[in-house]
Amino acid sequence: MAIGWIDVNEFDFRCLLMMERFQLRYLCYGGDAELHRHLGIALKANPAVQWYMMHRVPEYAELIRRIAEDAPALSPEEVRQSETFVMAWCEDFVIYTQPELMATHCPFIYGWDKSRLYEIAELDGLRVLDIGSGNGRLAFVAAERAAEVYACEPVETLRQFLKDEAARRGVTNLRVVDGMCDCLPYPDDTFDIVMSGHVVGDDIDAELAEMTRVCRSGGWILDVPGDQHRSFEPKEELLRRGFECLPYQGSFGAQVCRYRKRVIK
């Protein structure tokens, strides 16, 4: 749903052509009638996007074909309303197609200070995994002190941005790889610190199990969200699983909760 990071009216609906399979699936499953009505209208007017979605998520090809076929032929203004409805529904995915905008449009990035990571973790000389790296908010800060940082990111546009940004900054101890939180492409006990920012929660037990698997005994799992305009209460689902909550008052005056847990195997 709409987050408020961007004005989707400034984006072309064809940005969906840059989205990943897992992102397009998000638009298809769940059976949301209003979303599917607007999606059908937008796809009918954008046959290249329809073709791409049908081939990228073939398990939903029949749904995609049907909602586009059943959609009425509308005026360009009405089509644009449907296009912007769909893009607002997946606003975070839309801005990921232009990662260079994130540092100035996403408050959890531009409002955050790197000291908030350094306060809760000793990084010097360690091997660190950052899951769901996005534009590299955590990864580049960790790379200033750690021996090696692996930025794990499932979105290709973000991976390319990370690689380009590392080259631009002259960062040589950062490696960018594909991967999801619940299926990390690393052997057991690979990292000293496994961290994320806004990732854990879709399937928390599977995600934490995978994060624990790749973290060595004695290492740390960190959850380090960025600053937001509204306060968040401590996450009971993390506290129940042995995480320590480390709150602070963020740059917008709202409470931000960080979490850490020592891994003991």
N, C-alpha and C positions, 0 to 999 in steps of 0.2 A: 504494500500500500504506500501512498504518498508519504515521504519522509520530510520533505522540505529542503533538501540539499540543492535542488536545481529547479529551473523552470522548464518543464518538459516541452513547452511550446517552442523552445529553441532547438529541439532535437528532431532529426528525421526519423520516421518510423523504420526506415531501412537499417537503423542501427541494430535491429534484431538479427541481421545477417552476420553480425560480429559476435553473437552470443553462443555460449557453449550448450551442449546437449542437456546438462543438468539444469541450466537456466530456462531453457525452452520447455522442459518437462514441467517446471513450476507453473507455467502458464496453462498447461493442459490438464493436469490432474486436479481432482477435488470437486469438479462438477459445478463451479460457481457460474450460475446462469447469466448474471449481469456481465461478468468478465468475458464469458464465451460469446455473448451477443456482440459486444464491442470488438472482440478479437475477430469474429467472423466478418464483420463489416470492414475492418481494417485489412484483413487478408484478401477479401474479394477485390479491394481496390489496389492491392499490392501483390500481384501473382508471383513475383520473384520471391517474396518473403514466404508466401504460402508453400511454394515448391521447396524452398530451403527447409522449412519446418517439417514438412512431410517426409523428407529424406533424412533429416537430422534426428528426428524422434519418430521412426516408422511405427512404433507401437501405438502412436496417437494419430497416424495418418488418416484413418477413417473419420475420427472426430474432427480433425482439421478440415478435411474435404467437406464434411457435412455442414459445419458451421459457416464456412465460406459460401457454399452453394445455397444455403438457406437464407443468407443475409440479403436484405433489400438493397437495391441500387439507390444510393443517396447522393445528395449534392456534395461537392468538394468540402464545403464547410462542415457538413454533418460527418463526413468521413474523417475529417481532421479531429473532430471531437472524440470520435472512437479511438483514433490513433493515440491521442494524448491520454485518454482514459487508460489504455493498455500500458503505455509507458509509465504513467504514474503508479500503476499497480506494481511494477517492477523497477522503481526508480533507481535503486542501488545498482541493478544490472545495467541500466542505461548509462549511468555515469562511469561504470567500469569500461565502457567502450571508448571513453576519452579520459584515461587515468590522469592526464596532466591537469585536469580540473579539480581533482580531489583535494589537493593541499589547500585550496582557497575556498572550496565549497562545503567541505565536510567538517563540522565542528569538532568531531572526535580526533581530527588530525590537527587543524590549525589552533585549537584551544589547548592542546596537550603539550606538556614539557617533558623532555627526556629524563629529567631527574627523577620522575615518578617510576621509571624502570630501575634506575641505579639504586634507588632507596631500598628496594626489596630483593635485590639479587646481586651477588658478586659474579661478574662476568669475565674477569681478567684470565686469559689463557684457556678459556673453556670452549667446548664445541656446543653450539646452540642451534636449536631448530625453532623456526618461527612458522606457525601453521596459519594459513589464510593470510598471507603477508600483505595483500592489497597493494598499496603504493609504497610499502616499505617503512611505514611509521616505526615499527619496532625493530625490524631487521637492520636498518641502517644505523640506528642508535646502538644496538648490540654489537654491530661490526666495529664500532669505535674502540671497543675494549676486548671483545672475545677473540680467540684464535681463529675460529671458523664459525660462520653463520650460514645455515641453509634455509632459504626462503621457499617454503612450500606453498604453491598457489595454483588452484585449478583453472583459473581464467587466463586464456592465452594473451589477451591484450594487456593484462596486468603483469604477466611474466615478462613480456617484451619490454614493458615500461621499466620493470625492475632491472633488467639487464642493461638497458640503455642508460638508466640513471646511475647504476654502478660504474659503468664506463665513464660517464660524464664526471662523476665525483672522484674517480680514480680509486674506487674501493676494490681491493683485490682478494679479500677474504670472504666474499659473499658468493654463494652458489644458488642459482635459481632452478627449481625443479617443479614438476607437475605433481599433484597429489591431493587427496581429500583427507580430512581429519580422521575418518573412520577406516582409512586404508592407506597407511603411510608407506612409501617405498623404501624402507630402511630395515636393516637387521635389528634384532633385539639389542638393547643396551648400547645404542650408538651415541647418545647425546648426554651431556651433563645437565642441560636445561632445555626443557620443551615448553614453549610459550605460545600464547595466542591472544588475540585482542577481542574480537567480536565473532567468535566461531562456535564455541562449545554451547550445546543446548538442544540441537535438533534430535540427537540420539545420545544422550549424555553418557550412559554407561558404556556404549560401544566406543564413543570418542575417547573417554578417559582411559579405557582399557588399552586402546591403541597408543595413546600418548604415554602411558605407563610402560608399555612393552618396549618402546624405543628409547626410553630414558634409563640410564644406569642406576643401580641401587646407590642411594646417597645423593642422587641428583634432585632437581626440583621441577615441578610442573607449575607454571605461572599462567594466570589469566589477568591480562592488563588492558582493560578497556580504556578508551580515550575519554576526554572531558565532554560532557553534554550539557545542554541548557536545563535539563530537569534532573532531579535527584533520583537515585536508585537505592532501594533497600538491599541489604545483603541477600545473596541468593541462597535460599535454604537448601536447594538441591546440591550446592557445592559444600556448604557447611556440614550437611549430613554425611558427606563423603570424605570428611576429614580435612577440608581446606581451611586455612586461616584467612580471615577477612582483614584487609588493611585499608581502611577508608581515608579519604582526605577531602578537603573542600577544593573543588576544581576552579578553573579560571573564570567560569561563568557563575560562581557562587553556589553551585549544586554539589551534592555529595557524590563522589566517585568511589566505587569499591573495587579494589584489587584483591587477588587471591593467590595463595601459594600453598603447595603441599610438598613435603619431602617424600621422595619415593624410597620405600624400604622393601627389598625383595628377599 
